[in-house]
């Protein structure tokens, strides 16, 4: 049985990111939640030109550097410059231009005096306070210089990045293609949610939960349904998935029961099984395999219990998908916070307790979900956004004590 850290290292070391040429496509600007496959460079400077950061007056600093209410500088207003207007005048000694936020600075003006520090009389402005040199001037290319890297490869395109790309007039983007993930559940006892339950049957919630998690990472889902405990049918399903997916995820059938066939089927398909069990709770029965003689497809055999499925997905599958999809870093997000409640485990295996992070008095606290933390208890998993981690040998974390948590997509 492997430790959690050893299992994580094995998986992430074997994950190969999509190829930055062969596994890419060009999409338009509205391709949010996609991952850049190549750096973006713009032909535009930001700002595009020197402009005003304030409504006020564009002046020459030498004219106003000694201004005060008692001895204001008095300047002639020679032009009004709204945003979107090209200045026509050059500011000479003793002159100023009325200017508005975002407007282009006129030639030879180097400072903006905010209007609240002035007094207007006819076409003259009285400067009542000495500004700092170049105050309220946003200089051309001070944010970004044309021709340099604007955004790096390997990042997710969300609203801020889309805004930057739109402003830079970068309308065609090379991104990694979406991962294809095949999923199925195993077990004669499983039925779909739309079927009436017979004694001993269980609704297959795992496939729907996994599909939702996959979509949250931006991948495409290939749902293969419920596979009965029949070795031949299971082999046909896995063979099909190998040919059509980058990652295969099954739930159930990876323990040591008489009807748990997954590992023997994988071996018959020349898979190399790297992980068979992990020292964690929940989630001990975990299979991870590769198919070196066929393609770079990865296989994750997750436990059948619903809590164990979600915990092992968040801990191992999600970071693997993030790396394979081309994301450069941040495959896992751990933080240390204070526990709001008492947390307990038997200390024998690394233990994961689900719950929520809450902001209290400016600090995040972990609130453990109420009720049983059995791997079969699906109900109190609702609204989970973090997993508290109790390491091996740690049986108690008291209220107010720090605990490491894994932030997950809720």
C-alpha positions in Angstrom: 0.0 0.0 0.0 1.5 3.3 -1.1 1.5 6.6 0.8 -0.6 9.4 -0.6 2.5 11.4 -1.5 4.1 8.5 -3.3 0.9 7.8 -5.2 0.7 11.5 -6.2 4.3 11.5 -7.4 3.9 8.3 -9.5 0.8 9.7 -11.2 2.1 13.2 -11.9 5.4 11.9 -13.1 3.6 9.6 -15.6 1.2 12.3 -16.9 2.4 13.8 -20.2 0.9 17.1 -21.1 -0.8 17.4 -24.5 1.6 18.3 -27.3 1.8 22.1 -27.9 1.5 21.7 -31.6 -0.3 18.4 -32.5 -2.9 18.8 -29.7 -4.0 22.4 -30.3 -6.6 24.3 -32.1 -7.3 28.0 -33.0 -10.3 29.5 -31.4 -11.9 32.9 -31.2 -11.8 35.4 -28.3 -14.8 34.0 -26.4 -13.0 30.7 -25.7 -13.2 31.0 -21.9 -11.9 28.3 -19.6 -9.4 27.1 -22.3 -5.7 26.8 -21.8 -3.2 28.7 -23.9 -0.9 26.5 -25.9 1.5 29.3 -27.0 2.4 32.7 -25.6 0.5 35.7 -26.8 2.3 38.8 -28.1 0.5 42.1 -29.0 1.5 44.8 -31.4 0.0 47.5 -29.1 1.6 49.3 -26.3 -0.4 49.7 -23.0 -1.3 52.5 -22.6 -1.3 53.2 -26.3 -0.2 56.8 -25.7 0.5 59.2 -22.7 -2.9 59.9 -21.2 -4.6 61.5 -18.2 -5.6 59.5 -15.2 -7.8 62.3 -13.9 -10.2 65.0 -14.9 -8.2 68.2 -14.6 -5.6 70.3 -16.5 -2.6 69.3 -18.5 0.3 71.6 -17.7 4.0 72.0 -17.8 5.5 71.1 -14.4 7.9 74.0 -14.4 4.9 76.4 -14.6 3.2 75.0 -11.4 5.9 73.5 -9.2 5.7 76.4 -6.7 1.9 76.9 -6.8 -0.1 77.5 -3.6 -3.4 79.0 -2.5 -1.5 82.2 -1.5 0.5 82.3 -4.7 -1.3 80.3 -7.4 0.1 79.8 -10.9 -2.3 81.4 -13.4 -2.4 79.6 -16.8 -4.2 80.3 -20.1 -6.5 77.5 -21.2 -5.8 76.9 -24.9 -7.7 73.7 -25.6 -10.2 71.2 -24.2 -9.3 67.5 -24.7 -12.1 64.9 -24.1 -11.4 61.2 -24.3 -11.1 60.0 -27.9 -9.9 63.4 -29.2 -6.5 64.1 -30.8 -4.9 67.2 -29.2 -4.3 70.0 -31.7 -2.1 72.3 -29.5 1.3 72.2 -28.1 1.4 73.5 -24.5 3.7 76.4 -24.1 4.9 78.2 -21.0 2.0 79.8 -19.2 -0.6 77.6 -20.9 -2.8 74.6 -19.9 -5.4 72.3 -21.5 -8.6 71.2 -19.9 -8.3 67.4 -20.0 -10.5 64.4 -19.0 -9.7 60.9 -17.8 -8.3 58.7 -20.5 -7.7 61.6 -22.9 -4.4 61.9 -24.8 -1.8 64.3 -23.3 -1.0 67.3 -25.5 2.5 67.8 -26.7 5.0 69.3 -24.1 2.5 68.9 -21.2 4.0 66.5 -18.6 1.7 66.8 -15.5 -2.0 66.8 -14.8 -3.5 68.9 -12.0 -6.8 67.5 -10.7 -9.6 69.9 -11.1 -10.4 69.9 -7.3 -7.0 71.7 -6.8 -7.8 74.5 -9.2 -10.1 77.6 -9.6 -11.5 78.6 -13.0 -12.0 82.1 -14.2 -13.0 82.7 -17.8 -10.3 81.1 -19.9 -7.8 81.0 -17.1 -7.1 78.4 -14.5 -5.6 79.1 -11.1 -3.4 76.2 -9.7 -3.9 76.2 -6.0 -1.5 73.4 -5.0 1.9 72.3 -6.3 1.5 68.8 -7.9 4.2 66.2 -8.1 6.1 66.1 -11.4 4.3 63.8 -14.0 1.4 63.4 -11.5 -1.7 61.7 -12.9 0.0 60.9 -16.2 -0.2 57.3 -17.5 2.8 56.9 -19.8 2.8 55.0 -23.1 3.9 51.4 -22.7 4.2 51.7 -18.9 1.9 48.7 -18.5 3.1 46.6 -21.4 5.5 47.1 -24.3 4.5 45.9 -27.8 6.3 42.9 -29.0 7.0 41.3 -25.6 5.1 38.4 -24.1 1.6 39.5 -23.0 0.3 36.2 -21.7 2.3 32.9 -21.2 1.4 29.5 -22.4 -0.1 27.1 -19.9 -2.7 29.4 -18.3 -6.4 29.2 -18.1 -8.3 31.9 -20.0 -10.8 33.4 -17.6 -12.5 36.9 -17.6 -9.4 39.0 -16.8 -7.3 37.2 -19.5 -10.1 37.6 -22.0 -10.3 41.3 -21.2 -6.6 41.7 -21.8 -6.7 39.8 -25.1 -9.7 41.9 -26.3 -7.9 45.1 -25.4 -4.8 43.9 -27.2 -6.9 43.0 -30.3 -5.8 39.4 -30.1 -8.9 37.7 -31.6 -7.4 34.3 -32.6 -5.9 32.1 -29.9 -4.0 28.8 -30.0 -5.3 26.7 -27.2 -4.9 23.0 -26.2 -7.7 20.8 -27.4 -10.1 19.5 -24.7 -9.2 16.3 -23.0 -11.5 13.3 -23.8 -12.4 11.4 -20.6 -14.4 8.1 -20.7 -16.3 7.1 -17.6 -18.3 4.1 -16.5 -19.5 2.5 -13.3 -19.3 -1.3 -12.5 -21.6 -3.5 -10.6 -24.7 -5.7 -11.0 -26.4 -3.8 -8.2 -26.4 -0.4 -10.0 -29.3 1.3 -11.7 -29.7 4.6 -13.4 -31.5 7.5 -11.5 -34.6 7.2 -13.6 -35.3 3.5 -12.7 -37.4 2.4 -9.7 -35.2 0.7 -7.0 -35.6 -3.0 -6.3 -34.4 -4.5 -3.0 -30.5 -4.5 -2.9 -30.1 -2.1 -5.8 -28.2 1.2 -5.6 -28.5 4.3 -7.8 -25.4 5.0 -9.8 -24.6 8.5 -8.5 -20.9 8.2 -9.1 -21.0 8.5 -12.9 -23.0 11.8 -12.7 -20.7 13.2 -10.0 -17.5 12.3 -12.0 -19.1 13.8 -15.2 -19.8 17.0 -13.5 -16.2 17.2 -12.1 -14.8 16.5 -15.5 -16.8 19.3 -17.2 -15.6 21.7 -14.5 -12.1 21.1 -15.7 -13.1 21.9 -19.2 -12.8 18.4 -20.6 -15.2 16.4 -22.8 -17.1 13.5 -21.2 -17.7 10.1 -22.8 -20.3 8.4 -20.6 -20.2 4.6 -21.1 -22.9 3.9 -18.6 -23.2 1.0 -16.1 -21.1 -2.1 -16.9 -22.2 -5.3 -15.3 -19.8 -7.6 -13.4 -19.0 -9.6 -16.6 -15.3 -9.9 -17.5 -16.0 -10.0 -21.3 -18.3 -6.9 -21.3 -15.8 -5.1 -19.1 -13.0 -5.9 -21.4 -14.9 -4.7 -24.4 -15.8 -1.4 -22.6 -12.2 -0.7 -21.6 -10.9 -1.6 -25.1 -13.3 0.9 -26.6 -12.4 3.6 -24.1 -8.6 3.1 -24.8 -9.2 3.9 -28.4 -11.4 6.9 -27.8 -10.2 8.7 -24.7 -7.2 10.3 -23.1 -8.2 9.2 -19.6 -10.5 6.4 -18.5 -12.2 6.6 -15.1 -14.2 3.7 -13.6 -15.8 3.5 -10.2 -16.1 0.2 -8.4 -14.6 -3.2 -9.1 -11.1 -2.4 -7.9 -11.2 -4.0 -4.5 -10.6 -7.6 -3.7 -14.1 -9.1 -4.0 -15.0 -12.0 -6.1 -16.7 -9.7 -8.6 -13.9 -7.1 -8.8 -12.5 -7.8 -12.3 -10.9 -4.5 -13.2 -7.2 -5.3 -12.5 -7.2 -8.7 -14.2 -8.9 -7.1 -17.3 -6.2 -4.4 -17.4 -3.5 -6.9 -17.2 -5.0 -8.9 -20.1 -4.9 -5.7 -22.1 -1.1 -5.3 -21.4 -1.6 -2.4 -19.0 1.1 -1.6 -16.5 -0.5 -1.2 -13.1 1.4 1.3 -11.0 -1.0 1.7 -8.0 -3.3 -0.9 -6.4 -4.0 0.7 -3.1 -3.2 3.9 -1.2 -2.9 4.6 2.5 -5.7 7.0 2.8 -9.2 7.2 4.2 -11.5 7.2 2.4 -10.1 5.9 -0.9 -7.8 2.9 -0.1 -8.7 0.8 -3.2 -7.3 2.9 -6.0 -6.0 1.6 -9.3 -3.8 3.6 -11.6 -2.5 2.1 -14.9 -1.0 3.1 -18.2 -1.1 1.3 -21.6 2.5 1.7 -22.9 2.0 -0.5 -25.9 -1.0 1.3 -27.2 -1.1 5.0 -26.5 -0.7 7.5 -23.6 -4.1 6.8 -22.2 -4.3 6.8 -18.4 -6.6 4.6 -16.3 -8.0 5.5 -12.9 -10.0 2.8 -11.1 -11.8 4.6 -8.3 -13.5 3.0 -5.3 -17.3 2.4 -5.5 -18.3 4.3 -2.4 -19.5 7.8 -3.3 -17.5 9.8 -0.8 -14.3 7.8 -1.7 -15.0 8.5 -5.4 -15.1 12.3 -4.9 -12.1 12.4 -2.5 -9.9 10.3 -4.8 -10.9 12.3 -7.8 -10.1 15.6 -6.1 -6.8 14.2 -4.7 -5.4 12.4 -7.8 -7.5 12.6 -10.9 -8.1 16.3 -11.0 -4.4 17.3 -10.8 -3.6 14.7 -13.4 -6.2 16.2 -15.7 -4.9 19.7 -15.1 -1.4 18.7 -16.0 -2.3 16.7 -19.1 -4.6 19.5 -20.3 -1.6 21.8 -20.6 -1.9 23.8 -17.4 1.6 24.9 -16.4 1.2 24.7 -12.6 -1.3 24.9 -9.7 -2.4 21.4 -10.2 -3.2 21.1 -6.5 -4.1 23.9 -4.1 -3.2 23.4 -0.4 -3.6 26.0 2.3 -3.3 26.0 6.1 -6.3 27.4 8.0 -7.7 27.1 11.5 -10.2 24.4 12.2 -13.5 25.6 13.6 -14.4 22.2 14.9 -12.6 19.2 16.5 -11.3 16.8 13.8 -10.6 13.2 14.6 -9.1 10.1 12.9 -7.7 6.8 14.0 -4.3 7.9 12.8 -3.7 4.7 10.8 -4.1 6.2 7.3 -4.0 9.8 6.0 -7.5 10.9 6.6 -9.6 13.3 4.5 -12.6 15.1 6.1 -14.9 17.1 3.9 -16.4 20.5 4.7 -16.3 24.2 3.8 -14.0 27.1 4.2 -15.6 30.2 5.8 -14.1 33.7 6.2 -14.4 34.8 9.9 -12.8 38.1 11.1 -10.6 38.2 8.0 -9.3 34.6 8.4 -10.4 31.4 6.8 -11.7 28.6 9.0 -12.5 25.0 8.1 -16.0 23.9 9.1 -16.2 20.1 8.9 -19.5 18.7 7.5 -21.8 17.4 10.1 -22.8 13.7 10.4 -20.9 10.6 9.5 -17.8 10.7 7.4 -18.3 7.2 6.2 -17.1 6.6 2.6 -20.7 5.5 1.9 -22.3 8.7 3.1 -23.0 10.9 0.1 -25.5 13.3 1.7 -23.2 15.5 3.8 -20.8 16.0 0.8 -23.1 18.7 -0.5 -21.5 22.1 -0.7 -18.0 20.7 0.0 -15.3 23.1 -1.1 -12.3 21.8 0.9 -10.9 18.6 2.4 -9.1 18.7 5.8 -6.1 16.4 5.9 -5.1 14.6 9.0 -1.7 12.9 8.4 -0.8 9.4 9.6 -0.4 9.3 13.3 -2.5 12.5 13.9 -5.7 11.5 15.8 -6.9 14.9 16.9 -7.0 18.5 15.7 -8.6 20.8 18.3 -10.8 23.8 17.5 -8.5 26.8 16.6 -5.6 24.6 15.6 -4.1 24.8 12.1 -5.0 22.2 9.6 -3.9 21.7 6.0 -6.8 21.6 3.6 -7.0 20.8 -0.1 -9.2 23.3 -1.9 -11.5 21.6 -4.4 -13.9 22.7 -7.0 -17.3 22.6 -5.3 
